[in-house]
């Protein structure tokens, strides 16, 4: 049994959209060993700015603590959408903390986008960056494909209605 299967951590995912707070719960098995071996600096988090989103990433947990972005009507409306990538990859700005492909394989958890790939469908660079592991948190399949998907769709509806919205999301861990 891999280290990912031995280190169950209780996760609480939340998304903030103006005054709306949606809380969902999921269990996950992060690879603490891989990340803590690479943790050589005292500061645990690093903030990275990508084209469409900013992430504050925990190096010890190998997770996005907060992902923040403006979702605009213009980001969603284009004549030809970029084909959705299916290739998740390490973030080139912190590859030693985001090389997590093997941790997700056969774990039973989805790679849950924090900034949805669909929202990046009008820009090829943004689409690639949305598949960085720095933008991904482990999610139960029913969460990712259910209420999380509905939340993403609701965000798009609001962005189209109000021209732009500020979206915050992330993960919090609680150790037993």
FENBEL-V38155 format. One record per residue. N is the residue number from 0. RES is the residue in three letters. PSI is psi in degrees with one decimal (999 if undefined). BURIAL is 1 if it has 16 or more other ideal C-beta (glycine too) atoms within 10 Angstrom, else 0. Layout:
n	res	psi	burial
N	RES	PSI	BURIAL
N	RES	PSI	BURIAL
//
This chain:
n	res	psi	burial
0	UNK	132.4	0
1	UNK	164.7	0
2	UNK	-33.2	0
3	UNK	-34.5	1
4	UNK	-18.9	0
5	UNK	-21.2	0
6	UNK	70.1	0
7	UNK	131.8	0
8	UNK	136.8	1
9	UNK	127.9	0
10	UNK	144.0	1
11	UNK	114.6	0
12	UNK	140.8	1
13	UNK	154.6	0
14	UNK	136.9	1
15	UNK	129.8	0
16	UNK	98.7	1
17	UNK	-116.1	0
18	UNK	3.3	0
19	UNK	130.7	0
20	UNK	125.8	0
21	UNK	124.4	0
22	UNK	129.4	0
23	UNK	157.4	1
24	UNK	141.6	0
25	UNK	151.3	1
26	UNK	147.8	0
27	UNK	160.1	1
28	UNK	79.2	1
29	UNK	157.1	1
30	UNK	80.9	1
31	UNK	-39.0	1
32	UNK	-47.3	0
33	UNK	-45.2	1
34	UNK	-42.8	1
35	UNK	-27.1	0
36	UNK	-32.4	0
37	UNK	-6.3	1
38	UNK	101.7	1
39	UNK	-15.1	0
40	UNK	155.6	0
41	UNK	-36.1	0
42	UNK	126.0	0
43	UNK	-31.2	0
44	UNK	153.3	0
45	UNK	139.7	1
46	UNK	129.4	0
47	UNK	135.7	1
48	UNK	118.0	0
49	UNK	-179.8	1
50	UNK	-48.5	0
51	UNK	-17.6	1
52	UNK	158.5	1
53	UNK	134.2	0
54	UNK	136.1	1
55	UNK	116.8	0
56	UNK	132.8	1
57	UNK	119.0	1
58	UNK	-31.2	1
59	UNK	-32.6	0
60	UNK	-13.5	1
61	UNK	47.4	1
62	UNK	154.6	1
63	UNK	120.6	1
64	UNK	-44.5	1
65	UNK	133.3	1
66	UNK	129.1	1
67	UNK	136.6	1
68	UNK	154.9	1
69	UNK	126.3	0
70	UNK	119.3	1
71	UNK	160.0	1
72	UNK	-40.4	0
73	UNK	-32.1	0
74	UNK	-21.8	1
75	UNK	-20.8	1
76	UNK	106.8	0
77	UNK	157.8	0
78	UNK	-39.4	0
79	UNK	115.7	0
80	UNK	147.0	0
81	UNK	137.8	1
82	UNK	133.5	0
83	UNK	129.1	0
84	UNK	158.3	0
85	UNK	9.6	0
86	UNK	101.7	0
87	UNK	145.0	1
88	UNK	162.7	1
89	UNK	147.1	1
90	UNK	122.9	1
91	UNK	-17.0	0
92	UNK	-21.1	0
93	UNK	58.5	1
94	UNK	-29.8	0
95	UNK	-19.3	0
96	UNK	-8.2	1
97	UNK	19.4	1
98	UNK	77.0	1
99	UNK	9.8	1
100	UNK	-46.3	0
101	UNK	-25.8	0
102	UNK	-27.8	1
103	UNK	-27.6	1
104	UNK	125.4	0
105	UNK	22.8	0
106	UNK	-21.0	1
107	UNK	0.4	0
108	UNK	144.8	1
109	UNK	154.5	1
110	UNK	98.7	1
111	UNK	111.4	1
112	UNK	137.6	1
113	UNK	-50.2	1
114	UNK	117.1	1
115	UNK	138.4	1
116	UNK	-34.7	1
117	UNK	-35.4	1
118	UNK	-14.3	1
119	UNK	10.6	1
120	UNK	-5.1	1
121	UNK	3.3	1
122	UNK	122.1	1
123	UNK	-37.7	0
124	UNK	-44.9	0
125	UNK	-38.0	1
126	UNK	-46.0	1
127	UNK	-46.9	1
128	UNK	-27.5	1
129	UNK	-17.0	1
130	UNK	9.8	1
131	UNK	142.0	1
132	UNK	-14.3	1
133	UNK	-13.0	1
134	UNK	15.9	1
135	UNK	137.7	1
136	UNK	142.6	1
137	UNK	134.3	1
138	UNK	143.3	1
139	UNK	139.2	1
140	UNK	-39.0	0
141	UNK	-32.4	0
142	UNK	-52.8	1
143	UNK	-41.8	1
144	UNK	-4.1	0
145	UNK	-102.3	0
146	UNK	-33.7	0
147	UNK	-42.5	1
148	UNK	-41.5	0
149	UNK	-37.3	0
150	UNK	-43.0	1
151	UNK	-42.1	1
152	UNK	-39.7	0
153	UNK	-40.6	0
154	UNK	-44.6	1
155	UNK	-41.2	1
156	UNK	-45.7	0
157	UNK	-39.3	1
158	UNK	-39.9	1
159	UNK	-36.2	0
160	UNK	-40.6	0
161	UNK	6.8	0
162	UNK	-40.0	0
163	UNK	150.1	0
164	UNK	152.8	1
165	UNK	126.1	0
166	UNK	132.2	1
167	UNK	137.5	0
168	UNK	167.9	1
169	UNK	-169.0	1
170	UNK	147.5	1
171	UNK	139.2	0
172	UNK	148.5	1
173	UNK	122.5	0
174	UNK	141.7	0
175	UNK	999	0
//
